[in-house]
Amino acid sequence: MQRRTPIVLGIDAGTTSVKTVAFRLDGAIAGVARSSVRIERDARGGAEADLDRIWDAAAATITAVLEEVRADDDPEILAVGLTGQGDGAWFVDREGRPVRPAALWLDGRATDRLETWRADGRAAAVQRATGSPLFAGALPLLAEELFEAEPETRERFAHQLNCKDWLRYRLTGEIATDPSEASRTYLDTASGAYSAELVDALGHEHILAGLPEVRDPQSLAGRVTAAAAAQLGLPEGTPVAVGLVDTAAAGVGLGAIGDGQGYAILGTTGFVGVNQPSRAHVRSDAGIVLSTGRGAQVLESMAPMTGTPNLDWVRGTLGLTEDHWSEVERQAAAVPAGSGGVLYLPYGSPSGERAPFLDSAASASWHGMSVTTTPAELLRSGYEGIAFSLRESLDVLGVAGALLVCGGGSESDLLCAILADVTGREIVRQDAPEVGARGVASLALVASGHAEDLASAVAALAPETSVFAPDAERSAVYAEAYGDFLAIRDAMRPHWPALRRLRAASTRLAG
């Protein structure tokens, strides 16, 4: 009899789409399916998604992946792992039905309440317990905002389930979460337990009763129920792991599981994280702190807004939108390091910057141009500006050694090479996609007993990598330019609010 092919599934439920990925035990991807998720926005700053539609999207991708792998093989589904977007308010009632649409992490309706909490000390109480600064899309703020505006929501609320926890509940009927998700609610990331002191300070005892049990990310959360099996085509009883929030899952997928290991996600926003041995080792009060579930270890991270939209804007501004990215990068790569003396401040996000400093007025700008500056120099300066910004976060976090990278921006050889030269360290890029799904698939192998420990699971599923080594001559140029970048940025900061006011005045005239 021919041996069946072992397969482990990783489900990654992002903000705008859900993906299910089937991995063979050598790390090869056997199938991928994606389904979009609609975000509903309103004039109050609300950003919501329907929980049932998110489940439908996940169910469609699971079914599609199973059909794909079964068309070519006879798979044995060993286990399922889940990750997803974090934060927000995801309320279900006593029967496990959604109370209302999920208010997502990018929901802004509690902005005024956030300012009140900052003034009266409640925001500081959240940071003392969790280690992370409070923001408008966090559960404690959103819960109070929603309960005050919607008494019926408070009445029906029974459980808070983050995105991946909701999907796992639909698969297994089990209510649980993991330390990384709980770190963004009421978890004391030093002790690993929900903080009674924080709950008392906020007066949120009614919410504490609805918080799920915190479990080990690589433990068994439950098994696929008969109802879910019938809907999806998964074998009944398939083990399902607890999982991690998306940013922490990406670290596992990259193999960054040990103390001191750092990694970066180069995407629409940036992300730089490093595993610290404990909360006591956290270096900054501006970063996000997540318990990883691996002993006392925490993931300390920063998420600067200086991501790939800067490159899209520079490309469009220079009239190169119709050119393929390979041609755009060819032009930029032909320019020597230093971009002919041009420096670009990559603070192009309309919402300003959030790491490693917070400034809602932050603005992008070019410096050092002359009438001899070429479009290719402007192009390259965009890549260099992003790399300088990432280096600053790396320096603040104390990331040492080689840097593991993933995300859409990491597909650019040029950006990876410049990042190596700017940081003076090797950049190691994973050459296969779906890093978050790969991370939770590794957790699922451990939870189901098909891997002895997380290190062996990560090694088994690890794909090929590309390494970008720094060039000494270019690194010397960038070392000086980086100092200039910081000096010019800090000199510009006092003028950013006035430039924002000018932007608003000009927009009014245009309207």
N, C-alpha and C positions, 0 to 999 in steps of 0.2 A: 504493500500500500504506500502511495506517495505521501510523504510527510507534508502536513499543512504548514503554511508560511505564518510565523508569529508576527502579529501586528499590534502596535500600541497606538492609541489615538490621543492627540493633543488638541484641545479646543481652546481657541483664543477669541474672546468676545470683546472686541474693541468698541470705541465710541460710535463709529459709523458702519462697522461691518463685523460679522462673525465668521471665523474660519475654523474648519476642522481639517486636521492634517493626519494622515496615516503614515507611521514610520515603521520600516523594517528594523530588525534588531542590529543591523550594521549601520544605522543612521540614515539610510537612503529613504527618500520620500516616495511612498507608494501611491499616494493620492492626496489631492487638495480640493476643497470646495469652499466657496465664499458666498455670503449672502449679505446684502446691505441692510442697515438699520436706519430708520428715519428719526431725525431729531426735530422736535417741535419747539419753536421759540416764540416768545411773546414780548410785548412792549415793556414788561416789568423786569426783563432780564432773565426770565425763566428759560430753562433748556431741559426738555423732558423726553423720555422715550417710554414706549409702552412695554411693560414686562412680558406680556403674552406674545407680542410680536418679536421680542428678542428670543424667547423660547422657540417660536416658529422658525426664526432664522437659523438658530442652532440646530433644530431638528432637521431642517432641509439640508444643511451641510453634512450632518452625520449620515443621513440617508444617501446623499449623493456620493460621499466618499466610500461608503460600504459598497454601493453599486459599482463604483470605479474599480476598487481592488478585487471584487468578486468576479468582474468581467475577465480579468487576466490571471486570477490565481484562486486558490482555496485558502482564504485567510483564517487564522485563529486569533480572535480578538482577545488579547491578554488583559488589557486594562484601559482605563480612560483617565486622563488628567485634564484639569481645567485652569484657565487663567482668564483675566478680563480687566476692564477698566476699573479704577478704584474710586473711592469717595462717593459723595452724593447720598441721597436718601431713597432707600429701596424698601418700601413697607409692604408687608403682607399681613393678613388677618389670621384669626385662630384656625381657619380652615385651609390656610396656605394659599389663599387667593390674593392677588394684588389689591391693595387698598386704593391706590391711585397710580398714575404714571410715575416712573422713577425721576426724581430731580437729579440731574447729572452733575458731575464734578465741575463742569463749566457754567453751572447755573449762577446767575449774578443777582438774584432778587434779594439776597440777604446782605448786600453790600453796606447799607446804612446800619443794620444791626451789628455788622462786624466793627464799624467805627465806634459804636456804643460800647461794645465789649472791650475794645482796645482802651477806651477811656476809663472804664470802671474796673479793669483788672481781670475780667473773665477770660480774655484772650491770653493773658499771661498765665493764667491757671491751666489752660489747655496746653500751652507750650511746656510748662513745668512737668506735666504728667507725660505727655507724648514725645516731647523733644522736638516737635515741629511747630513752626509758626502757623497760626490759624488763617484760613482763607474762606472766601464766601461759599465755596462748594463743599465745605466739610459738614459731616453729619450733625454735630452738635448745634451749629448755627441753623442749618436747613430744617432740622427737626423742629426747633423752636419757632422758626418762621412759618412753617407749614401748619403746625398745631394751633398757632394763634389765629391764622387766617382761615383755617378749615377745621372747626371743632369736630366735624364728623370723621376727619382723618385721625385725630387723636383718639377718638372713641373706638375706632375699628383697629387701630394699630396693635399688633401682637408681636411681630418679629421684624427685625432689620436684617435683610439679606443683601449683601453686595452682589454685583452682577454675576460673577462666577458662582457665588453661593446659591443664588436663585436657580441657575441652570443645574447645579448639582442637586438641589432639592427636587427639581422636576425629574431628574434621572433616578434618584434613589429614595426620595421621601424623607431624607435626613437633613436636619437643620444644624449647620455648623459654619465656622469660619476658621481662618488661620491667623497667625500673629501679624503678618504684613498688612492685612486688611484692618484688623483690630487696632493697629498702631495709628490709624487715621481717624479713630473714633474716640474711645475713652481708655485705651490701654496705657498703662504705665510701662514704657518700653525699658525701664530699668529692672522692674520686678517681673514683667511678663504677665501681669494680671490686670483686670479692669481696675481703674483707680476709684475707690470709694470717695477719696478726698475730692477728686475732680467732679464726680457726680454730685456730691453735696454742694460744692461751690457753685455749680450751675443750676441746682435744683432739678435735676433730671432723673430722679429715682424711677419715674414711670418709664423712661427709656431704657434704663439699666435692665429692667425685667424682660425687655424684648431683645437684648443683645444675645447673639448666638454663642454657644460654647466655642472656646478657642482650642483648636487641635493642631497637632503636629502636621506641617504641610505634606510630609511624605508618608503619612499614615492613611489607613483605609477609612474613608468617610462613610461608605455604604456600598451597596450593589445595585445594579440596574433592576428596577422593578418589572413585574410582568407587564404593567400598562405601558411603561416606557419602551420595553423590548418590542411589544406589539406595534407601537407607533413607528419605531426607528429601524427595526431590523437588527438591533443589537441582541446578542444572546442574553437571556435573563440571567441575572446573577453576576454579570461582568463586574469586576472590582472597579471602584471609582475612588481616586485619591482626593485628599483635601485640597491641595493646590496652593497657589500664591497669586498675589496681585501682579499685574502685567510687568511692571518695571523690575520687580524682584525675580519673576519667572525668567525674564530675559537674561539676568545674570547667571542663573542655573543653566540655561540653554547655551550660554557662551563658555561655561565651565568655570565661572568666577564664584566659587563656593567657599574658598578659604579666607582666613583673616588676612587683610592687607591687599587682597586682589581687587583691582578696579576695572571698570568698563564704561563705555560710552555708547549711547544710542544717538545716531546722527539722523534726525528726522525733521518734521515740521517745527518742533522745538528740540532743543538739545537735552541731553541727560547725561550726567556724570555721576557715578556712584562708586563707593569703596566699602568693603566689608570691614567694619571695626570690631575688635574683640568684644567690646561691651559698650553700653551707653556712656560709660565714664571716659571712653576714648574719643567721643565725638568732638570734632575740632571747631565747629562753627554753630552759631545760633540762627543762621539763615537757611540751613539746609533742612531737608526732610529726613526723618529718622524712622526706619521700619525694622521691627524685629523680624529676623529671617526664620526663626524656629530652629536654628542650629545652635543650641545652647544659649549663651548670653549674647551671641553675635547680633549686631545691628547693621543694616545697610544705611550709610549716610550718603545722601545724594543731593544734587542740585539740578534744577531744570531750567537753564537759561532759555530765553525766548529767541536767541540768536541762531535760528535754524535755517533750513534750506529755502524757505520763502525769500530770504535775502538774495539767493542766487537766481531764483525765478524773476525777481524784480530787476536785478541788474541786467539779466539777459534780455528782458522785455524793454527796459529803458534804452538799451543800446540797439534795439531793432533787430534782435537775433532770434525772435520767437520761432520763426519758421525754420531756423537751422537746427539740425539734430544736436543733441547734447554732446555727441562725440566730436562734432566740429567745433562747438563752443569750447570744449575742454582742450582741443588741439590748439586753438588760438591762445588760450590762457597758459597752457603748458609751455608755449614757445617763449614766454616772457621770463626773464631771470627772476630769482627770488628777490623780493623787495618791490616788485611792481613799478619800477622806475621812480621810486620815491613816493608813491601814492599809498596812503593808509585809509582803510575803510572801517568806520565804526558800524558794526552790523546790528544796530538797535532799531530794526525796521518794523517791529511789531507795533500795531496801533495801540496796544495795551501797555507798552513800555517794557521794562525789564524786571525780572523777579529774582535772578540769581547770577552771580554771587552777591549782588546788591539789589535793593528794591527801589525802583524809581519809575513811577507811572508816566513820567514825562520824557523818558529816554527816547532819543531820536537818532536815526542813521545819518551819516554824512561822510563825504570824501575829504581828505586833506592832502596837501602836497601836490596838487595838480598845477599844470601850466598849459600853455597853448601847444606844447609838444607832446602832451600826454596822449597815448593811443587808446582806442577802445579795448584792445587786448590787455593793456595794463590795468584798466578799470575792472575788467573781468577777473584777472588774477587777484586783484586786491580784495575782491569779494570773498574768494576762497580763504585768503590769508586772514581777513578780519574774523571769519567764523572760527578759524583755528586759534587765533589769539584769545578770543572769548572763551573757548573750551579750555585752553591752557590755564586761564585764570581760575576757573573752577577746579581744575586738577590740582593746582598749587594750593588753593584754600583747603581742599580736602586732604592734601598730603598723599595723593596717589603716587606710588612708586613702581618702578619696573615697567614691563611691557603693558600696553593698554589694549584690551579686547574691545572691538567695535562691531556694531551692527546697525541696522536701520537703512532707509533708502539712500541717505547721503553717503553711506559707506560703500555703495556700489561705484562711486567715483574714485578711480585710481589716483586722480590728481589731488582730491581732498585728503585722501589717506596719506599720500606722500608728503603733502604740505604739513599735515598734522604731525607726522613723524619728525620733520625738520624743525617745526616750531617748538615741539615739546622735548626734542632730543631723546626720544625713546622709540622703541619698536612699536609699531601699530599692527596688531594681529586681527585680520578680518576673517570672519567665518564666511566661507564661499557658498553656503547654502542658506536659503531664506527660512522664515518661520521660526525664529529663535525662541519666542515665548512659548509657542506650542511644543517645541523640542524640550524646553525646560520642564514643563509640567508632564510631558510624556516620561521624562526621566524620573520624576517623582512618582508617577504611576507604576513604573517598573519596580520601585522599592516597595511601595504600598502593597502591591500584589504578590510580593515574594519572588519576583523574577530577576531581581538584582540584589546582591548582598548588601550594598550600601549606595549612597548617592554618588560617591566618587566613581564607583564602577559603572553605575547607570549612565552618568554623564560621559564617561570614556567610551562606552559602547555606542552611544548615539552620536558621538562627535563627528562632524563632517570635516572635509579638507579645509585648510586655511591658507590665506596669503599673508606674507609678512612684508611690511614696508619699514626699511631701516633708515635712520636719519643719516644725512650727509653732513659731514663736519663743516664744510665751507658754507653751505646754505644755513646750517644751524647757527653759525656765528653771525651771519647777516640778520637772522630772525631774532637772535638774542637782543641785539641792539634795537631792532624795530619794535619788539614787544615792549620795551621800556618806553619808547616814544608813544606807542599805542595807548598805554595806560595813562601817561602824562597828558596827552591830548584829550583823552576821554574825560579825565577828571577836571581838566580846564574847561571843557564844554558843559559839564553837568550844571553849573549855576545858570547857564543860559537856556537850558532845555525848556523850563516852564514858559519863558517868554516866547520861544519858538513855537511851542504848542498853542499859545494864545494867538500868535500871528497866523498859524495854520487855521484855527477856528474862524478868525476874522475874515481871512481870504475865502474860506468855504462859504461863509454867509454872503459875501459879495457875489460869489459865483452862482449862488442859489437864487 
